[in-house]
Amino acid sequence: MGAIKLLRGLFEGTVTLKYLADNKGEVDAFLKYDAVDWDAILSGIKKRFNMTGKPDAMKHVHDVATEVKKQFKRCKECGMRQQNSWSPLNSVAMAEKVGLGYLHFECFVVPSKFIHPTYFGASQVSKAHPAPLENILKATHILTLETVLAHQRYFHGDPLATPAVTDAIQAFLKTWKYSETDFGLGKDAARAGITFMPLPPPERPVIGRPQQKTTAAKCVLKKRDNKSERLHRTKNDDSRRSSDSRCSYGCV
């Protein structure tokens, strides 16, 4: 379960990196918010350990943090919630803007249930079912490539400027075969000879218990007393359903 908790941090870091790379005007707000973080850390150290820095330095950090907070206005829509981060965008809105919205559920929503004290997280940990390791590995693989491609675009102006990046994407497709994203490559993918295969439509709903059914297996002809008799062997799908119809997060 530790891996799924760490996944959220990797996801948020990748989303923030891509957003700042695409919106350079927001970098100043990101850097200014550092004063708010330092003010909280230094205040916590003073309260917890009774340790403090030089008075002038402490006052300067606190004053800067106070000025930065003044820039945060209440929501125009509801008039209540105040901006509590460097960006007014929430996690899903920012992820959508950088093309990673499709990962928000498995990389943010689900990990949050295990990071925070929720009944869902506690009940899943107490079960004998293993964590959805393949989903975590694929998401980690995607986020790693997204970070590399963001670096290539920002510093070289070409996501495939380095041949090793093309090889890394080909290795991803060789490992996972299907991809929910083209990593924003568009026509650049064809230039590099990269072909993405979209996920096939699911054969049945992922969530929910499928209706119980019995499927007919092979019919075997067997001679008995000089007469041909068709024997039908059927097998109940219960055992198979208990293993492969369960969704990645333990739903039944």
C-alpha positions in Angstrom: 0.0 0.0 0.0 3.0 2.3 0.4 3.4 2.5 -3.4 -0.1 3.7 -4.0 0.4 6.5 -1.4 3.6 7.6 -3.0 1.8 7.7 -6.4 -0.1 10.9 -5.5 3.0 12.9 -4.8 4.6 11.8 -8.1 1.4 12.7 -9.9 1.1 16.2 -8.3 4.7 16.9 -9.0 4.4 16.0 -12.7 1.2 18.0 -13.1 2.8 21.1 -11.5 5.9 20.7 -13.6 4.0 20.5 -16.9 1.7 23.3 -15.9 4.5 25.7 -15.0 6.4 24.8 -18.2 3.3 25.6 -20.3 2.3 28.7 -18.2 5.5 30.6 -17.5 3.5 33.5 -16.2 2.5 31.4 -13.2 6.0 30.7 -12.1 6.2 34.0 -10.1 3.1 33.0 -8.1 4.7 29.6 -7.4 7.9 31.1 -6.2 6.2 33.8 -4.0 4.2 31.1 -2.2 7.5 29.8 -0.8 7.3 32.6 1.8 4.0 31.2 3.0 5.5 27.7 3.4 8.5 29.1 5.2 6.4 31.1 7.6 4.4 28.0 8.5 7.6 25.9 9.0 9.4 28.5 11.1 6.2 29.1 13.2 5.9 25.4 13.8 9.5 25.0 14.9 9.1 27.9 17.3 6.0 26.5 18.8 7.2 22.9 19.0 10.9 23.3 20.0 11.0 26.9 21.2 13.7 27.7 18.7 13.7 30.8 16.5 15.9 32.5 14.0 17.1 36.1 13.9 14.2 38.5 14.7 14.8 40.6 11.6 14.8 37.4 9.3 11.7 36.0 11.0 9.8 39.3 10.7 10.8 39.6 7.0 9.5 36.1 6.2 6.3 36.8 8.1 5.7 40.1 6.4 6.3 38.7 2.9 4.0 35.8 3.6 1.3 38.2 4.8 1.6 40.2 1.6 1.3 37.1 -0.5 -1.8 35.9 1.3 -3.5 39.2 0.5 -3.4 38.2 -3.1 -5.7 35.3 -2.4 -9.2 36.4 -2.9 -12.4 34.6 -2.1 -14.0 32.5 -4.8 -16.1 34.6 -7.2 -18.5 31.7 -7.6 -19.4 30.8 -4.0 -18.0 33.9 -2.3 -16.8 31.7 0.6 -13.8 29.5 -0.1 -10.5 31.3 -0.1 -7.5 30.3 -2.3 -5.2 28.2 -0.1 -2.4 27.5 -2.6 -0.3 29.3 -5.2 -2.8 28.5 -7.9 -6.6 28.9 -7.8 -6.9 25.7 -9.8 -7.7 22.5 -8.0 -5.9 19.2 -8.7 -8.3 17.9 -11.3 -8.6 21.3 -13.2 -4.8 21.6 -13.4 -4.4 17.9 -14.5 -6.9 18.5 -17.3 -5.0 21.5 -18.5 -1.8 19.5 -19.0 -3.5 16.4 -20.5 -3.2 14.2 -17.4 -6.9 14.4 -16.3 -7.4 10.8 -17.3 -4.9 9.7 -14.5 -6.5 11.8 -11.8 -8.7 9.0 -10.4 -6.0 6.3 -10.0 -3.2 8.7 -9.1 -5.0 11.2 -6.9 -8.5 10.2 -5.8 -7.7 6.6 -4.8 -4.3 7.3 -3.2 -5.9 10.0 -1.1 -8.2 7.3 0.4 -5.2 5.5 1.7 -3.2 8.6 2.8 -6.1 10.0 4.8 -7.9 8.2 7.6 -10.9 6.9 5.6 -13.0 3.8 6.2 -12.5 2.8 2.6 -8.7 2.9 3.0 -8.7 1.0 6.3 -11.1 -1.7 5.1 -8.9 -2.2 1.9 -5.7 -2.5 3.9 -7.3 -5.0 6.3 -8.2 -7.3 3.4 -6.0 -10.0 1.9 -6.2 -8.6 -1.6 -2.9 -7.3 -3.0 -2.5 -3.7 -4.1 -3.2 -3.0 -7.8 0.6 -3.1 -8.5 0.3 -3.3 -12.3 -1.9 -0.1 -12.4 0.6 1.7 -10.1 3.6 0.6 -12.2 2.0 1.7 -15.5 0.9 5.1 -14.0 4.5 5.6 -12.6 5.9 4.7 -16.1 3.6 7.3 -17.7 4.5 10.0 -15.3 8.2 9.4 -15.6 7.9 9.7 -19.4 5.8 12.9 -19.1 8.5 14.4 -16.9 11.2 13.6 -19.5 9.1 14.9 -22.4 8.4 18.2 -20.5 12.1 18.6 -20.0 12.8 18.0 -23.7 10.1 20.5 -24.8 11.2 23.2 -22.4 15.0 23.0 -22.9 15.2 21.8 -26.5 11.8 22.8 -28.1 11.4 19.2 -29.4 10.0 16.4 -27.2 12.0 13.9 -29.2 15.2 15.8 -29.5 17.1 13.0 -27.9 17.0 9.5 -29.5 16.9 7.9 -26.0 13.5 9.5 -25.5 12.1 7.7 -28.5 13.6 4.5 -27.3 12.0 5.0 -23.9 8.5 5.5 -25.4 9.0 2.4 -27.6 9.9 0.5 -24.5 6.8 1.7 -22.8 4.6 0.5 -25.7 6.4 -2.8 -25.8 5.8 -3.3 -22.1 2.1 -2.2 -21.9 1.0 -2.5 -25.6 -2.0 -0.2 -25.1 -1.8 3.5 -24.2 -4.5 6.0 -23.0 -2.3 8.9 -24.2 0.1 9.8 -27.0 2.0 12.0 -24.5 1.0 15.1 -26.5 3.3 14.1 -29.4 0.7 14.3 -32.1 2.4 14.3 -35.5 5.8 14.1 -33.8 5.0 10.4 -33.1 4.6 9.5 -36.7 7.9 11.3 -37.5 9.7 9.0 -35.0 7.8 5.9 -36.2 5.8 5.6 -32.9 2.4 4.1 -33.1 0.0 4.2 -30.2 -2.7 1.6 -29.7 -5.8 2.9 -27.8 -7.3 0.8 -25.1 -10.0 -1.6 -26.4 -13.5 -1.1 -25.1 -14.2 -3.1 -22.0 -16.1 -6.3 -22.5 -18.1 -5.8 -19.4 -18.5 -3.1 -16.7 -15.5 -2.9 -14.4 -17.5 -2.0 -11.3 -20.3 -4.1 -9.9 -20.9 -7.9 -9.7 -21.8 -9.4 -13.0 -24.9 -11.5 -13.2 -24.3 -15.1 -12.4 -24.3 -17.2 -15.5 -23.3 -20.7 -16.7 -21.4 -21.1 -19.9 -21.5 -24.2 -22.1 -18.1 -25.8 -22.6 -17.0 -28.1 -25.3 -19.3 -30.9 -26.3 -17.7 -34.3 -26.4 -19.0 -37.2 -28.4 -18.7 -40.6 -26.7 -19.8 -43.9 -28.0 -21.7 -46.1 -25.5 -23.4 -49.3 -26.4 -23.0 -48.6 -30.1 -24.9 -45.4 -29.7 -23.5 -41.8 -30.0 -24.3 -39.8 -27.0 -23.6 -36.1 -26.7 -22.3 -35.1 -23.3 -22.4 -31.5 -22.3 -19.9 -30.3 -19.8 -20.6 -27.1 -18.1 -18.7 -25.2 -15.6 -19.9 -22.6 -13.2 -18.2 -19.2 -13.6 -18.2 -18.5 -9.9 -14.5 -19.2 -9.2 -13.3 -17.4 -12.3 -15.5 -14.4 -11.5 -14.2 -14.1 -8.0 -10.7 -13.5 -9.3 -10.9 -11.7 -12.7 -14.1 -9.7 -12.3 -12.9 -7.9 -9.3 -11.8 -4.4 -10.2 -8.2 -3.2 -9.6 -9.1 -1.7 -6.3 -11.0 -4.6 -4.7 -14.5 -3.8 -5.8 -16.9 -6.8 -6.2 
